[in-house]
Amino acid sequence: MKTLKTNGVWGPRPQRGSRGRSPLALLSFSTLLALATVLSVVFVDRPVALVVAGHAGWWDVCRVCAAPSLLALPVAGVGLVLDVVRRLRGVAGIGRIWRVTSVATLAGTAAKDELKWMFGRPWPQSWLHYGVYQFHPFTNGFLFGGFPSGHTAYIAAPMCVLWVLVPRYRVVWAGVTVLVMLGLVGAGYHFVGDVLAGLLTGMLCAWATLVLMA
């Protein structure tokens, strides 16, 4: 525990109110992110999709930028299987950080699947080729499923956990998340609003996982 010298006596650093500020900061940022998502759907998504469609030469580069998201789910699965195997053998598990990030990733994956069906938003290509843009709640089909971005959700979830548990490398965690989001939009996979909603989904799943596994 960190200490603080007060009147010549070393004692514990005050922690009063530290728990109260974190949920408030989370609520504030979540509200701003939700508002940004709505504004993006109304004003930003279609103009950006048109720009992306006109620059197909950058799509391969953007796909590479989005590639880290493909590793999140397999790594989480391997981590949890390894954790179970080690515990069955009577040895120490994989460690709290890996365990929490793995569970958060699975939570983000499950959440995005249900939300995609609930919102029923078309993909950028659905709008560009078929003129479908409005939300169609509780609709299945190849034209729908873009909101929220699943790849963003299950890369943001573990990165947000690491943001809290390994704050020394916050620039790395934020950089990976932003890189994936830019790649998904730049490759024409998602609207800007989709990745913002995916970030919100992953962030809330990370927070819930940290609370439950404290």
C-alpha positions in Angstrom: 0.0 0.0 0.0 1.3 3.4 -0.9 2.1 5.7 2.1 1.9 9.4 2.7 3.9 11.4 5.3 1.5 13.4 7.4 2.9 15.5 10.4 6.1 13.5 10.4 4.3 10.1 10.5 4.1 7.6 7.7 0.7 6.2 7.2 -1.6 4.8 4.5 -2.5 7.0 1.6 -6.1 8.1 1.8 -8.4 6.1 -0.5 -11.7 7.8 0.5 -13.9 8.3 -2.5 -11.6 6.5 -5.0 -14.3 3.9 -5.7 -17.0 6.5 -6.2 -15.0 8.4 -8.9 -14.5 5.4 -11.1 -18.2 4.6 -11.8 -18.8 8.3 -12.3 -16.0 8.5 -14.9 -17.3 5.4 -16.6 -20.8 6.7 -16.7 -19.7 10.1 -18.1 -17.5 8.5 -20.8 -20.2 6.0 -21.7 -22.7 8.8 -22.1 -20.4 10.7 -24.3 -19.6 7.6 -26.4 -23.3 6.8 -26.8 -24.0 10.4 -27.8 -21.1 10.3 -30.3 -22.6 7.1 -31.7 -26.0 8.6 -32.3 -24.4 11.7 -33.9 -22.3 9.5 -36.1 -25.3 7.5 -37.3 -27.1 10.7 -38.3 -24.3 12.8 -39.7 -21.1 11.0 -40.2 -21.6 7.3 -41.3 -22.8 7.8 -44.8 -20.2 10.5 -45.9 -17.4 8.4 -44.5 -18.6 5.2 -46.2 -18.7 7.0 -49.5 -15.1 8.2 -49.0 -14.0 4.7 -48.1 -15.7 3.2 -51.1 -13.8 5.6 -53.3 -10.4 4.6 -51.9 -10.3 0.8 -52.5 -6.5 1.0 -52.7 -6.3 1.4 -49.0 -8.5 -1.5 -48.1 -5.7 -4.1 -47.8 -3.7 -1.9 -45.5 -6.8 -1.3 -43.3 -7.5 -5.1 -43.2 -4.0 -5.5 -41.7 -4.8 -2.8 -39.1 -8.0 -4.7 -38.1 -6.2 -8.0 -37.9 -5.4 -7.9 -34.2 -9.1 -8.3 -33.4 -9.0 -11.8 -34.9 -6.6 -12.9 -32.2 -8.7 -11.9 -29.2 -11.2 -14.7 -29.1 -8.7 -17.6 -29.8 -6.3 -16.3 -27.2 -9.1 -16.0 -24.7 -10.3 -19.6 -25.4 -6.8 -21.0 -25.1 -6.3 -19.1 -21.8 -9.4 -20.4 -20.1 -8.7 -24.0 -21.3 -5.2 -23.8 -20.0 -6.5 -22.4 -16.7 -8.9 -25.3 -16.3 -6.2 -27.9 -17.1 -3.7 -26.4 -14.7 -6.3 -26.3 -11.9 -7.3 -29.9 -12.5 -3.6 -30.9 -12.2 -3.5 -29.1 -8.9 -1.1 -26.3 -9.9 -1.5 -22.6 -10.0 -3.8 -21.1 -12.7 -2.8 -18.8 -15.5 -3.0 -15.6 -13.4 -5.7 -13.0 -12.7 -4.8 -10.7 -15.6 -5.1 -13.4 -18.2 -8.2 -14.9 -16.6 -10.1 -11.6 -16.4 -9.1 -10.5 -19.9 -10.3 -13.9 -21.3 -13.6 -13.7 -19.5 -14.1 -10.1 -20.6 -13.4 -11.1 -24.2 -16.0 -13.9 -24.1 -18.5 -11.5 -22.5 -17.9 -8.9 -25.2 -18.4 -11.6 -27.9 -21.7 -12.8 -26.4 -23.0 -9.3 -25.9 -22.3 -8.2 -29.5 -24.1 -11.2 -30.9 -27.3 -10.4 -29.1 -27.0 -6.7 -29.8 -26.5 -7.2 -33.5 -29.8 -9.0 -33.7 -31.6 -6.5 -31.5 -30.6 -3.5 -33.5 -30.6 -5.0 -37.0 -28.4 -2.4 -38.6 -27.2 -2.9 -42.2 -23.5 -3.0 -43.2 -21.9 -0.2 -45.3 -22.1 -2.5 -48.3 -25.8 -3.0 -47.7 -26.4 0.7 -47.9 -24.1 1.2 -50.9 -25.5 -1.6 -53.0 -29.1 -2.0 -51.8 -29.9 1.4 -50.3 -30.7 0.0 -46.9 -29.7 2.2 -44.0 -32.4 2.3 -41.4 -32.2 0.0 -38.3 -34.4 -3.1 -38.5 -34.7 -4.4 -34.9 -34.8 -8.2 -34.4 -34.0 -8.9 -38.1 -31.8 -11.6 -39.4 -30.2 -11.7 -42.8 -27.0 -11.0 -44.7 -27.8 -7.4 -45.1 -27.9 -6.8 -41.4 -25.6 -7.3 -38.4 -23.2 -4.3 -38.5 -24.2 -2.7 -35.1 -22.3 -2.9 -32.9 -19.0 -3.9 -34.4 -18.2 -7.3 -33.0 -14.4 -7.1 -33.7 -14.3 -3.8 -31.9 -16.2 -5.3 -28.9 -14.0 -8.2 -28.4 -10.7 -6.4 -28.8 -11.9 -3.4 -26.6 -13.0 -5.7 -23.8 -9.5 -7.2 -23.0 -7.8 -3.9 -23.8 -10.0 -2.1 -21.3 -9.2 -4.7 -18.7 -5.5 -4.2 -19.3 -6.1 -0.4 -19.2 -7.2 -0.9 -15.6 -4.9 -3.7 -14.4 -1.7 -2.8 -16.3 -1.9 1.0 -16.6 1.8 1.4 -17.4 1.1 0.4 -21.0 -2.1 2.3 -21.6 -0.8 3.9 -24.7 -0.4 0.4 -26.2 -3.9 -0.8 -25.2 -5.5 2.3 -26.5 -3.4 2.2 -29.7 -4.4 -1.4 -30.5 -8.1 -0.6 -30.0 -8.0 2.6 -32.1 -5.9 0.8 -34.8 -8.6 -1.9 -35.1 -11.4 0.6 -35.2 -9.7 2.6 -38.0 -9.0 -0.6 -39.9 -12.6 -1.8 -39.7 -13.9 1.5 -41.0 -11.2 2.0 -43.6 -11.7 -1.5 -45.1 -15.4 -0.8 -45.5 -16.5 -3.4 -42.9 -18.3 -1.0 -40.6 -19.7 2.5 -40.3 -18.0 4.8 -37.7 -21.1 4.5 -35.5 -20.7 0.7 -35.5 -17.2 0.8 -34.1 -18.1 3.4 -31.5 -20.9 1.2 -30.3 -18.5 -1.8 -30.3 -16.1 0.2 -28.1 -18.9 1.0 -25.7 -20.0 -2.6 -25.6 -16.5 -3.9 -25.0 -15.8 -1.3 -22.3 -19.0 -2.1 -20.4 -18.2 -5.8 -20.6 -14.7 -5.2 -19.3 -16.1 -3.1 -16.4 -18.7 -5.7 -15.5 -16.0 -8.5 -15.6 -13.7 -6.5 -13.3 -16.5 -6.0 -10.8 -17.6 -9.6 -10.8 -14.1 -11.0 -10.6 -12.6 -8.5 -8.2 
